[in-house]
Amino acid sequence: MSWHVAEDDLRAYVRGELAPPALWSADTHLAACAECRAVLNEVGDPVALDEGWERLDAELDAPRPGFVESLLVRIGVADHTARLLAATPVLRLSWLGAVAAVLVMTVLAANSVRASETPTLFLALAPLLPLAGVALSYGPALDPTYEMTVVAPMHGFRLLLIRTVAVLAVGLGLNGLATLALPSYGLRALAWLLPALALTATGLALAPRLGPVLAPGLVAGVWVAVLVIAEAQTEGTLAPYTVAGQGVAAVVAAFAAGLLYLSRDRFDSTSAHTPFAGFQDGGAA
Amino acid sequence: MTDLPTPPTVSAAGLTLRYGSTAALDDVSLRLGAGVTGLLGPNGAGKTTLLRVLATAVPADRGAFTVLGHDPNTTAGRQNVRRALGYLPQTPGFHPDFTAFAFVDYVAILKEMTNRAARHREVRRVLDEVGLGDVRGKRIRRLSGGMRQRVALAAALVGGPGFLVLDEPTVGLDPEQRMRFRELIASAGEGRTVLLSTHQTEDVAMLCHRVIVMAGGVVRFEGTPAELTARADGRVWSSTERDPGARAGWRTGTGSFRNVGDPPEGATLVEPTLEDGYLLTLDASDAASASSSEVTA
């Protein structure tokens, strides 16, 4: 053995306080290292040690987590949150690869056809990708375990937020990398950020009323219509990318976030009547 | 309706839910106690809707119910109902890339079990309980239909729920798997309330201490399997030809016909089964609906 588990870590292990990924390393190492097991016997009381062996037994039986889940734990995400995120379809490598491919093509097009002062095609597309990612991360049509999820005691809105934050972080990160590939536009290439937040928040806020497919679809349609109208009426920078347009996007994002918060209980059940009718305290909805 | 042998753990009154002009549930009231209660009924009877309402997946338009003393119409009460609930939906969905262990672990996290060591012990316990301890590391997409159904049952059992809702868990299973599943459900019913929706009267005969029959969104019978069977006392007879006056009749393996309905004078009566009682209950429902339609018309 080239290394051994530190004594402090072994004490934490016995107390059940050692967190992943150090816990996983200790589990694997202890199974193979008689020397560390001997130290473990010395540092722990017998009762706690029995519990530790039982835990080790359970851990060795547990299958190793997948790539995304391991990565999330290594960057500090709690293991139970990482498992919830691993069940989010749009965080799989295949979806992320498709998003990256779309962005690369858009950046290439923006760089090769530089007809205006702003990368219009990129700015039109970039806000739609986080919206699509969030829309595809929840809902009865897209989550195979939706019915089990909705009757679980974990609040549906909390799960939605966990997935939304993760998908937004990944989506905005990819968009940000794509922006770096458009250096000649400077900060103007970042004008997608506020519209992206506004579209995503509006899509989520409308989902309880219109459903998880129609709501983001409608929001995407309105965004495209706004761009087409702006293109037809303006010669220079399109309205959504002006200072006034960015201000409107910020206000819409804040308003939609408030509306989403007020609708949070509607993500807590399904209904035959509306996509997320929800329960209302004091009586059936 | 006979009294429950134990105090009710689940009580519902006046549950009504409409899909457009169709009443999926029409003023449904019932009481469940500890043990396995079977929910029988034809397709479209409202069984799945009732189970989804009691599992808090969908709110009823009208009516109220309590589970283990908790009222799901308040936020806190609903959380408590969900903490006490194990739910196996009619078509359980899976994340196919998950292993059996990872999937049950995922459901355990949704059930607020955040302590990793305790959660993994519990996941291992329920997988062992349903006989999947040896394949816990296998991906779900590589498991057979019967094994997937057992993974879903393990997910329902994780956390030791006091109220288990199982929607047609034996559909699509071969006879051996069905028998294995019955053993599991019988074991799960010890000390907890289980509501089992099924098309199979054998499931009810072998497993259930109570039975509810639904048709057209209405509860048509609530009692013991013996009481449902007793509805067919003196109303099942055998004959060499199909009796045209019978409500239902079919040729048996011995070549004679088994008839259910109002027997003619001198008919050779035979011992009724639970299925006979069930058929006659549904038939009475149809007759009542027809007569009601005639009155309305």
Boltz contact constraints between the chains, C-beta under 6 A:
constraints:
  - contact:
      token1: [A, 55]
      token2: [B, 117]
      max_distance: 6.0
  - contact:
      token1: [A, 58]
      token2: [B, 120]
      max_distance: 6.0
  - contact:
      token1: [A, 58]
      token2: [B, 121]
      max_distance: 6.0
  - contact:
      token1: [A, 58]
      token2: [B, 124]
      max_distance: 6.0
  - contact:
      token1: [A, 61]
      token2: [B, 124]
      max_distance: 6.0
  - contact:
      token1: [A, 62]
      token2: [B, 120]
      max_distance: 6.0
  - contact:
      token1: [A, 63]
      token2: [B, 99]
      max_distance: 6.0
  - contact:
      token1: [A, 63]
      token2: [B, 101]
      max_distance: 6.0
  - contact:
      token1: [A, 63]
      token2: [B, 137]
      max_distance: 6.0
  - contact:
      token1: [A, 79]
      token2: [B, 116]
      max_distance: 6.0
  - contact:
      token1: [A, 80]
      token2: [B, 109]
      max_distance: 6.0
  - contact:
      token1: [A, 80]
      token2: [B, 114]
      max_distance: 6.0
  - contact:
      token1: [A, 83]
      token2: [B, 106]
      max_distance: 6.0
  - contact:
      token1: [A, 83]
      token2: [B, 109]
      max_distance: 6.0
  - contact:
      token1: [A, 87]
      token2: [B, 95]
      max_distance: 6.0
  - contact:
      token1: [A, 87]
      token2: [B, 106]
      max_distance: 6.0
  - contact:
      token1: [A, 144]
      token2: [B, 93]
      max_distance: 6.0
  - contact:
      token1: [A, 145]
      token2: [B, 93]
      max_distance: 6.0
  - contact:
      token1: [A, 147]
      token2: [B, 57]
      max_distance: 6.0
  - contact:
      token1: [A, 147]
      token2: [B, 89]
      max_distance: 6.0
  - contact:
      token1: [A, 150]
      token2: [B, 57]
      max_distance: 6.0
  - contact:
      token1: [A, 151]
      token2: [B, 55]
      max_distance: 6.0
  - contact:
      token1: [A, 151]
      token2: [B, 56]
      max_distance: 6.0
  - contact:
      token1: [A, 151]
      token2: [B, 57]
      max_distance: 6.0
  - contact:
      token1: [A, 151]
      token2: [B, 82]
      max_distance: 6.0
  - contact:
      token1: [A, 151]
      token2: [B, 87]
      max_distance: 6.0
  - contact:
      token1: [A, 152]
      token2: [B, 110]
      max_distance: 6.0
  - contact:
      token1: [A, 152]
      token2: [B, 111]
      max_distance: 6.0
  - contact:
      token1: [A, 153]
      token2: [B, 79]
      max_distance: 6.0
  - contact:
      token1: [A, 153]
      token2: [B, 82]
      max_distance: 6.0
  - contact:
      token1: [A, 153]
      token2: [B, 83]
      max_distance: 6.0
  - contact:
      token1: [A, 153]
      token2: [B, 111]
      max_distance: 6.0
  - contact:
      token1: [A, 153]
      token2: [B, 112]
      max_distance: 6.0
  - contact:
      token1: [A, 154]
      token2: [B, 110]
      max_distance: 6.0
  - contact:
      token1: [A, 154]
      token2: [B, 112]
      max_distance: 6.0
  - contact:
      token1: [A, 270]
      token2: [B, 57]
      max_distance: 6.0
  - contact:
      token1: [A, 270]
      token2: [B, 58]
      max_distance: 6.0
  - contact:
      token1: [A, 271]
      token2: [B, 58]
      max_distance: 6.0
  - contact:
      token1: [A, 272]
      token2: [B, 19]
      max_distance: 6.0
  - contact:
      token1: [A, 279]
      token2: [B, 59]
      max_distance: 6.0
  - contact:
      token1: [A, 281]
      token2: [B, 74]
      max_distance: 6.0
  - contact:
      token1: [A, 281]
      token2: [B, 75]
      max_distance: 6.0
  - contact:
      token1: [A, 283]
      token2: [B, 73]
      max_distance: 6.0
  - contact:
      token1: [A, 284]
      token2: [B, 59]
      max_distance: 6.0
  - contact:
      token1: [A, 284]
      token2: [B, 60]
      max_distance: 6.0
  - contact:
      token1: [A, 285]
      token2: [B, 59]
      max_distance: 6.0
